[in-house]
């Protein structure tokens, strides 16, 4: 990835220190003693920040303005007034000495009330100091002389206050690597604002913020911004650096932004941009890095994005481009008929005759609105009709049945049924969308200190040790709030720095799904000999204590035996968890350990996948995507990439098929011979002797299933365990059929209840 002009908050702070030093040398008034009220304000700031080591030189200093600037502290003065203050602490999440944010007694309001006593302050940088709380906008607004404000690598939360948009002298605003989670004001009124960095927060859902035309560097990466890129971005003639990756932006990409005259770097990856980039799209001469990977883009790439060169790196993987490698299937990106419509011409040319841009867009929106409105009306009518039909005939399924493509090769002894009930969704998007956002009931994620983990595990006592190896240890733990957790200590490969591990854990923290045993936190421990390198990472996972799916199928003396509806519900949960893993990244997280012992059930019988891959997805300079695992999981401490992921999704499908077979029969298949025999018997039962299928089902579920529900699950299980990976269905097909099976089961159960009720009344 091309380097950023300001590649980290600490480098930006170092640059600020250099500017302050130069300003101090050039200014003849810098030698004037600091006013006593200003000196007292600095000492109070030191006390409010918990006496950080960076501010230790202030203690006893006769004149803070005379202190030589250092990488952690710089004070610049003019006319007896503080004009610049830069403090770089060690409490950011990636630093070795980090322990925790400032204590509960800390008040951000008090801190900025004190800073407001420095009315000439033009440059303020408080980086990595553990500062937390909301940003007190009213206090910040008093600092009307501010030109540069950097509060990165802290723990501020809440909105970006609108008062910041009234600091009319502001040139640089950096709030990256905080916990901001609210709205963002419009900055279009700040005529001198050249840099806005809000990256690595939780802002949104909010629209793309408005900015002024002086913008040079705009970074919004890893937030929750939604909607389109506004047309105004194409008018930012001085923009050099644009990074909006890792948001939820969608719609067409305004092609004119690639030709902004000063643009050198643009990253639009990991969003939901769709449609085609017009063939006429031009790239600025200075543009050295383009990343549009992991979106929903289709068609052919513009000429200026068709390859890498010494002057330009282009990343396009994870889209549906017809002329590129590492792409998804075209059905994944196609939003329907309107996707074939190219975006309207952009720029000043092409306006000729007839309707202008506004008219064309209006017409398209009108057509789209009519289509959506008509579809909603039809859907409403269908819902009414189906509800009435369901009341009268509850055994009738609402889901349509459409045959899937018949696999070329089948298991031995099984002939395809004459009327397959395998259902293929018309569009993968509809099935996968719910999985991407299904994070209900997932514990919150946080960073832990080593002291907290020592307390949770009784100082990692042997009584809490579950299992161990030369490279990993597993402990039971109990947090201060009483919740049980599993603590894994993993050794890190030597090549990974603290910063790269911190970025990696930022990705892992987003693997949140109710059907995964989620990692709820971590703690990074640095190498004593090399403080910039991580030696180990503790992963803290939620503790699921209600046993595995297999135990609920076999240990009927210890547990409640699962009936058919509960078994199908558990299988649906597993499928949703796999679907999330396959779709959460591009390429997906595959080759997971999906066996029935690794499927755990919580107290509500919700199924959770316990063991799944945690790859670091990297991109080489030539655009090739590969997996790396930063943990030394093997005895040879191999530093290579993760195993080949080709058709890894089909391996997960095969494992799910084995689970479905055991869900049906209640018996594990301990050998390949037993598996072939079971598949042959199921195939014969489906095609020739339907009643025999009931006899093959686990005796514990007899009388609890609808025949069609059972046969649907049996068919999808046989397809999942097909010998050739290419013959196995996608996870979306599997989930679709399992949901269909459950709906048939619900209809059957309703009719059975109705029949019993009628008999009792008779």
C-alpha positions in Angstrom: 0.0 0.0 0.0 1.3 3.4 -0.9 2.5 5.4 2.1 0.3 8.2 3.4 1.7 11.7 3.7 0.7 11.4 7.3 1.0 7.7 7.9 0.4 7.7 11.6 -0.7 10.0 14.4 2.8 9.9 16.0 4.5 10.8 12.7 2.1 13.7 12.4 2.9 14.7 15.9 6.7 14.5 15.1 6.1 16.8 12.1 4.3 19.2 14.3 7.2 19.2 16.8 9.6 20.1 13.9 7.3 23.0 12.8 7.1 24.2 16.4 10.9 24.1 16.8 11.4 26.1 13.5 8.8 28.6 14.6 10.5 29.0 18.0 13.9 29.7 16.3 12.5 32.2 13.9 10.5 34.1 16.4 12.3 36.9 18.3 9.6 37.1 20.9 9.8 33.5 21.9 12.2 34.3 24.6 9.7 36.4 26.5 8.8 34.6 29.9 5.6 32.8 30.0 2.7 34.4 31.9 2.2 32.8 35.3 -1.5 32.0 34.6 -0.3 30.1 31.4 2.3 28.2 33.4 -0.3 27.2 36.0 -2.6 26.0 33.3 0.1 23.7 31.9 0.7 22.2 35.3 -3.0 21.7 35.8 -3.2 19.9 32.4 -0.4 17.7 33.7 -2.4 16.8 36.8 -5.6 16.2 34.9 -3.9 13.8 32.5 -2.7 11.7 35.4 1.0 13.0 35.5 2.0 11.2 32.2 5.8 10.7 31.7 5.7 12.9 28.6 4.8 15.9 30.8 7.4 15.2 33.5 9.7 18.0 32.2 7.1 20.6 33.2 7.6 19.8 36.8 9.9 22.4 38.3 10.7 24.0 34.9 11.3 27.7 35.4 10.1 28.5 31.9 8.1 25.8 30.0 8.7 27.8 26.8 12.4 27.2 27.1 12.1 23.4 27.2 13.8 21.7 24.3 11.3 19.9 22.1 11.3 16.1 22.2 9.4 13.4 20.5 6.9 13.3 23.4 6.6 17.0 24.4 6.8 20.4 22.7 5.7 23.7 24.0 5.9 26.8 21.8 5.2 30.3 23.0 5.0 33.8 21.7 4.5 37.1 23.6 4.3 35.2 26.9 1.4 33.1 25.6 1.4 29.3 24.7 0.8 29.0 21.0 1.5 25.2 20.6 1.3 22.2 22.8 2.1 18.7 21.6 2.0 15.7 24.0 2.5 12.1 22.8 1.8 9.5 25.5 2.1 5.8 25.7 -1.5 4.9 26.4 -2.6 4.2 22.9 -3.7 0.6 22.3 -0.6 -0.4 20.3 2.1 0.9 22.7 4.0 -1.4 25.0 3.4 0.6 28.2 -0.3 0.9 27.6 -2.4 -0.3 30.5 -5.8 1.5 30.6 -7.5 4.7 29.9 -7.5 7.4 32.5 -9.4 6.5 35.8 -13.1 7.2 36.4 -12.3 10.5 38.1 -11.0 11.9 34.9 -13.2 14.6 33.2 -12.7 15.7 29.6 -14.8 18.8 30.4 -12.3 19.9 33.1 -9.3 19.2 30.8 -10.6 21.4 28.0 -11.8 24.0 30.4 -8.2 24.3 31.5 -6.9 24.3 27.9 -9.4 27.2 27.1 -7.2 29.3 29.4 -4.6 29.2 26.6 -6.5 31.5 24.2 -3.5 31.9 21.8 -3.2 28.1 21.3 -2.9 27.5 17.6 -1.7 23.9 17.5 -2.9 21.3 20.0 -1.9 17.7 19.9 -2.9 15.2 22.6 -2.0 11.7 21.3 -2.1 8.4 23.1 -2.9 9.8 26.5 -5.8 7.6 27.5 -8.2 10.5 27.4 -11.9 9.5 27.4 -15.4 10.9 27.5 -17.4 13.0 25.0 -15.7 15.9 23.2 -16.8 19.0 25.0 -17.6 21.2 21.9 -18.5 24.3 23.8 -15.0 24.3 25.5 -13.2 23.6 22.3 -15.0 26.4 20.6 -13.3 28.9 22.9 -10.0 28.0 21.3 -10.7 30.2 18.2 -7.0 30.5 17.3 -6.7 26.8 16.7 -5.3 25.8 13.4 -4.3 22.2 14.1 -6.1 19.8 16.5 -4.9 16.2 16.9 -6.7 14.0 19.5 -5.9 10.7 18.0 -5.3 7.3 19.7 -7.5 8.1 22.7 -11.0 6.9 23.9 -13.3 9.8 23.1 -16.9 8.7 22.3 -20.2 10.2 21.2 -20.7 12.7 18.4 -18.2 14.9 16.6 -19.5 18.2 18.1 -20.9 20.8 15.7 -18.8 23.4 17.6 -15.7 22.1 15.8 -17.2 23.3 12.6 -17.1 26.9 14.0 -13.3 26.9 14.6 -12.9 29.0 11.4 -9.1 29.1 11.5 -8.8 25.3 11.6 -6.6 23.7 9.0 -6.1 20.2 10.3 -8.5 18.0 12.4 -7.4 14.5 13.4 -9.7 12.4 15.6 -8.6 9.0 14.4 -8.4 5.8 16.5 -11.0 6.8 19.1 -14.4 5.4 20.0 -16.6 8.1 18.4 -19.9 6.7 17.6 -22.4 9.4 16.7 -23.0 12.0 14.0 -20.6 14.3 12.1 -21.3 18.0 11.4 -20.8 19.7 8.1 -17.3 21.2 7.7 -18.1 23.0 4.4 -17.9 26.4 6.3 -14.2 25.9 7.2 -12.5 27.5 4.3 -9.0 26.7 5.4 -9.5 23.1 6.5 -7.0 21.0 4.5 -6.9 17.7 6.6 -9.8 15.8 8.1 -9.1 12.4 9.6 -11.9 10.6 11.4 -10.7 7.1 10.6 -10.9 4.0 12.9 -14.0 5.1 14.9 -17.6 3.9 15.0 -19.2 7.0 13.4 -22.6 6.6 11.9 -24.7 5.5 10.4 -24.3 8.9 8.9 -24.0 10.4 5.4 -20.7 11.4 3.9 -19.7 14.6 5.6 -19.5 17.9 3.7 -16.1 19.5 3.5 -14.7 22.7 2.0 -12.8 23.1 -1.3 -9.4 23.5 0.4 -9.4 19.8 1.4 -6.1 18.1 0.7 -6.3 14.9 2.8 -9.7 13.3 3.7 -9.7 10.0 5.7 -12.9 8.4 6.8 -11.8 4.8 6.9 -13.3 2.1 9.1 -16.5 3.8 10.2 -20.2 3.3 9.4 -20.8 6.1 6.9 -23.7 5.3 4.5 -25.2 6.6 1.3 -23.4 7.8 -1.8 -20.2 9.8 -2.4 -21.6 13.3 -2.9 -21.0 15.1 -6.2 -19.2 17.8 -4.3 -16.2 15.5 -3.8 -15.5 15.8 -7.5 -15.0 19.5 -7.1 -12.1 19.2 -4.6 -9.4 20.4 -6.9 -6.7 20.3 -4.2 -7.5 16.8 -2.9 -4.4 14.5 -2.8 -5.4 11.7 -0.5 -8.9 10.1 -0.1 -9.5 7.0 2.0 -13.2 6.0 2.7 -12.5 2.2 3.0 -14.4 0.0 5.4 -17.7 1.8 5.5 -21.2 1.1 4.1 -21.1 3.5 1.2 -23.1 2.4 -1.9 -24.3 3.4 -5.3 -22.2 4.5 -8.3 -18.7 5.8 -7.9 -18.5 9.3 -9.4 -15.9 8.5 -12.1 -14.7 12.1 -12.2 -13.0 11.8 -8.8 -10.3 9.6 -10.3 -9.3 12.5 -12.5 -8.9 15.2 -9.8 -5.8 17.0 -10.8 -3.9 16.7 -7.5 -5.1 13.2 -6.5 -2.3 10.7 -5.6 -4.1 8.1 -3.4 -7.7 6.9 -3.4 -9.0 3.9 -1.4 -12.7 3.0 -1.8 -12.4 -0.7 -0.7 -14.7 -2.6 1.5 -17.9 -0.7 0.7 -21.0 -1.5 -1.3 -20.3 0.5 -4.4 -22.0 -1.1 -7.4 -22.6 -0.6 -11.1 -20.0 -0.1 -13.8 -17.1 2.3 -14.1 -17.6 4.0 -17.5 -14.9 3.1 -20.1 -14.2 6.9 -20.4 -13.1 7.1 -16.8 -9.7 8.9 -16.7 -7.1 8.8 -14.0 -5.0 11.8 -12.9 -1.4 11.7 -13.9 -0.3 11.9 -10.3 -2.5 9.1 -9.1 -0.2 6.4 -7.8 -2.6 4.2 -5.8 -6.2 3.0 -6.5 -8.1 0.5 -4.4 -11.7 -0.4 -5.3 -11.5 -4.0 -4.0 -14.3 -5.7 -2.1 -17.3 -3.9 -3.6 -20.0 -4.9 -6.0 -18.5 -3.4 -9.2 -19.3 -5.1 -12.6 -18.5 -4.8 -16.2 -15.0 -4.0 -17.5 -12.3 -1.9 -15.9 -11.4 1.5 -17.3 -8.2 1.5 -19.3 -6.3 3.4 -16.5 -7.2 0.6 -14.0 -6.3 -2.5 -16.0 -3.0 -3.3 -14.4 -0.2 -2.2 -12.1 2.9 -0.3 -13.2 5.9 1.3 -11.7 3.8 4.5 -11.5 0.5 3.2 -10.3 -0.8 0.3 -8.1 -4.4 -0.8 -8.7 -6.3 -3.2 -6.5 -9.7 -4.6 -7.8 -10.1 -8.0 -6.1 -13.4 -9.0 -4.6 -15.7 -7.4 -7.2 -17.4 -8.9 -10.2 -15.3 -7.4 -13.0 -15.4 -9.4 -16.2 -11.8 -8.8 -17.1 -10.0 -9.3 -13.8 -8.8 -12.1 -11.5 -9.8 -12.7 -7.9 -13.4 -11.8 -8.6 -16.8 -13.0 -7.3 -19.5 -14.6 -9.3 -21.5 -12.1 -11.4 -24.7 -12.9 -9.5 -23.2 -11.7 -6.3 -22.9 -8.1 -7.6 -25.9 -7.8 -9.9 -28.7 -5.8 -8.2 -31.2 -6.5 -11.0 -32.3 -4.9 -14.2 -31.3 -1.4 -13.2 -27.7 -2.5 -12.7 -27.3 -2.5 -16.5 -27.8 1.2 -16.6 -24.4 3.1 -16.6 -24.1 6.2 -14.4 -24.9 9.4 -16.2 -22.0 11.3 -17.9 -20.0 13.3 -15.4 -17.8 16.3 -15.8 -18.5 19.4 -17.8 -18.6 17.7 -21.2 -21.3 15.7 -22.9 -24.2 17.9 -22.0 -25.1 18.6 -25.7 -28.8 18.5 -26.3 -32.0 17.2 -24.7 -32.3 16.7 -21.0 -29.4 17.5 -18.7 -28.0 15.4 -15.8 -30.7 16.4 -13.4 -33.4 15.3 -15.9 -31.8 12.0 -16.6 -31.3 11.2 -12.9 -34.8 12.3 -12.1 -36.2 10.0 -14.8 -34.2 7.1 -13.5 -35.3 7.8 -9.9 -38.9 8.1 -11.1 -38.7 4.8 -12.8 -37.0 3.1 -9.9 -39.6 4.6 -7.5 -42.4 3.3 -9.6 -40.9 -0.2 -9.7 -40.3 -0.2 -6.0 -43.7 1.1 -5.2 -45.4 -1.5 -7.5 -43.3 -4.2 -5.9 -44.3 -3.2 -2.4 -48.0 -3.1 -3.4 -47.8 -6.6 -5.0 -45.9 -7.9 -1.9 -48.5 -6.5 0.4 -51.3 -8.2 -1.6 -49.4 -11.5 -1.6 -48.9 -11.3 2.1 -52.6 -10.9 2.7 -53.4 -13.8 0.3 -50.8 -16.0 1.8 -51.8 -15.4 5.4 -55.4 -16.3 4.5 -54.2 -19.4 2.7 -52.0 -20.4 5.7 -55.0 -20.1 8.1 -57.0 -22.4 5.9 -54.2 -24.8 4.8 -51.4 -24.6 7.3 -49.6 -27.6 5.7 -49.0 -25.6 2.6 -45.5 -24.0 2.3 -45.2 -20.3 1.5 -41.7 -20.7 0.0 -41.7 -21.5 -3.8 -40.0 -24.7 -4.9 -37.7 -24.5 -7.8 -35.3 -27.3 -8.9 -31.6 -26.9 -8.6 -29.1 -27.9 -11.2 -28.6 -31.7 -11.0 -25.1 -32.5 -9.9 -23.0 -34.3 -12.6 -21.9 -37.0 -10.1 -23.8 -38.5 -7.2 -22.9 -40.7 -4.3 -22.8 -44.4 -5.1 -26.2 -46.1 -4.9 -28.2 -42.9 -5.0 -30.2 -41.7 -8.0 -31.5 -38.2 -8.1 -35.2 -38.0 -7.2 -37.5 -37.3 -10.1 -38.8 -34.2 -8.5 -36.0 -32.5 -6.6 -37.0 -30.1 -3.9 -33.6 -28.4 -3.6 -34.3 -24.7 -3.9 -31.8 -22.3 -5.4 -32.2 -18.6 -4.5 -32.4 -16.4 -7.6 -29.9 -14.0 -6.1 -27.2 -14.6 -3.6 -27.5 -11.1 -2.1 -30.9 -11.7 -0.6 -29.8 -14.8 1.3 -26.5 -13.4 2.5 -27.6 -9.9 3.6 -29.1 -11.0 6.9 -26.0 -13.0 7.8 -23.8 -9.9 7.4 -25.7 -7.9 10.0 -26.9 -10.7 12.3 -24.9 -9.6 15.4 -27.8 -9.7 17.9 -27.0 -11.0 21.4 -23.2 -10.8 20.8 -21.1 -9.7 23.8 -19.3 -6.4 23.5 -15.7 -6.3 22.5 -13.0 -4.6 24.5 -9.2 -4.6 25.1 -8.1 -6.2 28.4 -5.0 -5.6 30.5 -2.7 -8.5 31.5 -3.6 -7.8 35.1 -7.3 -8.3 34.4 -6.6 -11.7 32.8 -4.3 -12.7 35.6 -7.2 -11.9 38.0 -9.7 -13.8 35.8 -7.6 -16.9 35.7 -6.2 -16.8 39.2 -2.8 -15.8 37.8 -3.1 -18.5 35.1 -3.2 -21.3 37.7 -3.0 -24.9 36.7 -6.5 -25.5 38.1 -7.8 -23.3 35.3 -5.6 -24.8 32.5 -7.7 -26.7 30.0 -5.0 -27.8 27.6 -1.5 -26.7 26.6 1.1 -27.1 23.9 4.5 -25.5 23.3 2.8 -22.7 21.4 -0.6 -22.2 23.0 -2.4 -22.5 26.3 -6.1 -22.5 27.1 -7.5 -21.3 30.4 -10.9 -21.0 32.0 -11.5 -17.5 33.3 -14.1 -15.5 35.2 -14.3 -11.7 34.7 -15.1 -9.2 37.3 -18.7 -9.0 36.2 -19.0 -12.8 36.8 -19.1 -13.9 33.2 -17.2 -17.0 32.2 -14.7 -16.8 29.4 -12.1 -18.9 27.6 -8.6 -17.3 27.5 -6.2 -18.5 24.8 -2.5 -17.5 24.9 -1.0 -17.7 21.4 2.6 -16.9 20.4 3.1 -14.4 17.7 5.4 -15.0 14.7 8.5 -12.8 15.0 7.9 -10.7 11.9 4.7 -9.0 13.3 5.0 -5.7 15.0 2.7 -4.4 17.6 1.1 -2.1 15.1 0.3 -4.9 12.6 -1.1 -7.1 15.4 -3.2 -4.2 16.6 -4.6 -3.8 13.1 -5.2 -7.5 12.8 -7.1 -7.5 16.1 -9.2 -4.6 14.8 -10.4 -7.0 12.0 -10.9 -9.9 14.3 -13.0 -7.8 16.6 -15.5 -7.4 13.8 -16.2 -11.1 13.4 -19.4 -10.7 15.3 -22.3 -13.1 14.8 -24.7 -14.8 17.1 -23.9 -18.2 15.6 -20.1 -17.9 16.2 -18.4 -18.4 19.5 -17.2 -14.8 19.5 -13.9 -13.4 20.6 -14.9 -10.7 23.0 -11.5 -9.1 23.7 -7.8 -9.4 23.5 -4.6 -8.4 25.3 -1.3 -7.9 23.4 2.0 -8.5 25.2 5.2 -7.0 23.8 8.6 -8.7 23.6 10.9 -7.6 26.5 13.9 -7.5 24.2 12.2 -5.7 21.4 9.3 -3.5 22.7 8.0 -2.8 19.2 7.3 -6.5 18.6 4.5 -8.5 20.0 5.5 -11.8 21.7 2.0 -13.1 22.4 -1.6 -12.3 22.2 -4.4 -13.4 24.6 -7.7 -14.0 22.9 -10.7 -13.9 25.2 -13.8 -15.8 23.9 -17.3 -16.2 25.3 -17.8 -19.4 27.2 -20.6 -21.7 26.0 -21.2 -24.3 28.6 -24.3 -26.2 27.5 -22.4 -28.9 25.5 -21.9 -29.7 21.9 -24.6 -30.5 19.3 -23.4 -34.1 19.3 -23.9 -34.4 23.1 -27.5 -33.2 22.7 -28.0 -35.9 20.1 -26.5 -38.8 22.0 -26.3 -38.1 25.7 -30.0 -38.4 26.3 -29.5 -39.5 29.9 -27.7 -36.2 30.7 -29.6 -33.7 28.5 -32.9 -33.0 26.9 -33.0 -35.0 23.6 -33.4 -32.6 20.7 -36.6 -33.2 18.6 -36.7 -32.6 14.9 -37.7 -28.8 14.9 -34.8 -28.1 17.4 -32.4 -30.1 15.2 -33.3 -28.2 12.1 -33.1 -24.9 14.0 -29.6 -25.8 15.1 -28.6 -26.7 11.6 -29.9 -23.4 10.3 -27.8 -21.6 12.9 -24.7 -23.5 11.8 -25.5 -22.6 8.1 -25.9 -18.9 9.0 -22.6 -18.9 10.8 -20.8 -20.5 7.8 -22.6 -18.0 5.5 -21.3 -15.1 7.6 -17.7 -16.5 7.4 -17.9 -17.0 3.7 -19.2 -13.5 3.0 -17.7 -11.3 5.6 -14.5 -10.8 3.6 -13.4 -11.2 0.0 -12.2 -13.9 -0.3 -14.3 -15.5 2.5 -13.0 -17.2 5.6 -13.0 -20.9 4.6 -11.6 -24.3 5.5 -13.0 -23.9 9.0 -13.2 -26.8 11.5 -16.9 -27.4 11.0 -17.4 -30.7 12.9 -20.3 -31.6 15.1 -18.1 -31.5 18.3 -17.2 -27.9 17.5 -20.9 -26.9 17.3 -21.8 -25.7 20.8 -25.3 -24.9 22.1 -26.0 -22.2 24.6 -28.7 -22.2 27.2 -31.3 -21.2 24.6 -30.1 -24.0 22.3 -28.7 -21.5 19.9 -25.9 -23.2 17.9 -22.5 -21.6 17.7 -19.4 -22.5 15.7 -16.6 -22.8 18.1 -13.5 -23.1 16.0 -13.0 -21.0 12.8 -10.1 -19.6 11.0 -8.7 -16.2 12.0 -6.7 -15.2 8.9 -5.0 -11.9 8.2 -6.1 -11.0 4.7 -3.3 -9.2 2.9 -2.8 -7.8 -0.5 0.5 -7.8 -2.4 1.6 -5.0 -4.6 0.4 -6.8 -7.7 -3.1 -7.0 -6.3 -3.1 -10.7 -5.3 -5.0 -11.5 -2.1 -3.5 -14.0 0.2 -4.1 -15.3 3.8 -1.6 -15.0 6.6 -1.9 -16.3 10.2 0.2 -14.2 12.6 0.2 -16.9 15.3 2.8 -19.7 15.5 0.2 -22.5 15.5 2.6 -25.2 14.3 5.7 -26.6 15.8 7.9 -25.6 12.8 6.9 -22.0 13.4 6.2 -21.6 9.7 6.1 -18.0 8.6 4.4 -18.7 5.3 0.9 -18.0 4.3 -2.1 -19.9 5.3 -3.1 -23.1 3.3 -4.5 -22.7 -0.1 -8.1 -21.5 0.1 -9.2 -22.9 -3.3 -12.6 -24.5 -2.9 -12.3 -24.2 0.8 -15.9 -23.2 1.0 -16.9 -26.5 -0.5 -14.9 -28.2 2.3 -17.0 -26.4 4.8 -20.1 -27.5 2.9 -19.0 -31.1 3.1 -18.5 -30.9 6.9 -22.0 -29.3 7.2 -23.4 -32.3 5.2 -21.9 -34.7 7.7 -23.6 -32.8 10.5 -26.9 -33.0 8.7 -26.6 -36.7 8.3 -26.0 -37.1 12.0 -28.9 -34.8 12.8 -31.1 -37.0 10.8 -30.0 -40.4 12.0 -28.6 -39.6 15.4 -25.5 -41.7 14.6 -22.0 -40.6 13.6 -20.3 -42.0 10.6 -16.9 -43.3 11.8 -15.5 -44.4 8.5 -15.7 -43.7 4.7 -17.3 -47.1 4.2 -20.1 -46.3 6.7 -20.6 -43.0 5.0 -21.0 -44.5 1.5 -23.4 -47.1 2.8 -25.5 -44.5 4.6 -25.7 -42.2 1.6 -26.7 -45.1 -0.7 -29.5 -46.1 1.7 -30.8 -42.5 2.0 -30.7 -42.1 -1.8 -32.7 -45.2 -2.3 -35.2 -44.2 0.3 -35.7 -40.8 -1.3 -36.2 -42.1 -4.8 -37.8 -45.5 -4.4 -39.1 -46.1 -0.8 -40.2 -42.8 0.8 -41.6 -44.6 3.9 -38.2 -46.2 4.5 -36.7 -42.7 5.2 -38.9 -42.4 8.3 -37.5 -45.7 9.6 -33.9 -44.5 9.0 -34.5 -41.4 11.2 -33.3 -41.3 14.8 -35.9 -43.1 16.9 -35.8 -40.1 19.3 -37.5 -37.9 16.7 -40.2 -40.3 15.5 -43.5 -38.6 15.4 -42.0 -35.1 15.6 -41.2 -34.4 11.9 -43.1 -33.8 8.7 -42.1 -36.2 6.0 -41.3 -33.5 3.5 -39.2 -31.6 6.0 -37.2 -34.7 6.7 -36.7 -35.5 3.0 -35.6 -31.9 2.2 -32.9 -32.0 4.8 -31.8 -35.5 3.6 -31.5 -34.3 0.0 -29.5 -31.3 0.9 -27.2 -33.5 3.1 -26.5 -35.8 0.2 -25.7 -32.9 -2.1 -23.4 -31.4 0.5 -21.4 -34.7 0.8 -21.0 -35.2 -3.0 -17.6 -36.6 -3.9 -16.7 -33.7 -6.3 -16.5 -30.3 -4.6 -18.0 -28.7 -7.7 -21.1 -30.8 -7.2 -21.8 -29.4 -3.8 -24.2 -26.5 -3.3 -23.4 -23.1 -2.1 -24.0 -22.1 1.5 -26.9 -19.9 0.4 -28.6 -22.8 -1.3 -28.1 -24.9 1.8 -29.6 -22.2 4.1 -32.5 -21.6 1.7 -33.5 -25.3 1.8 -33.1 -25.6 5.6 -35.4 -22.6 6.0 -37.8 -24.2 3.6 -37.7 -27.4 5.6 -38.4 -25.5 8.8 -41.4 -23.8 7.2 -42.8 -27.1 6.0 -42.3 -28.4 9.6 -44.1 -25.4 11.0 -47.1 -25.9 8.7 -47.2 -29.6 9.5 -47.1 -28.9 13.3 -49.9 -26.3 13.0 -52.1 -28.8 11.1 -51.3 -31.6 13.6 -52.3 -29.2 16.5 -55.5 -28.3 14.7 -56.4 -32.0 14.1 -55.9 -32.8 17.7 -58.0 -29.9 18.7 -60.9 -31.0 16.4 -60.7 -34.6 17.7 -60.8 -33.5 21.3 -63.9 -31.3 20.6 -65.6 -34.2 18.9 
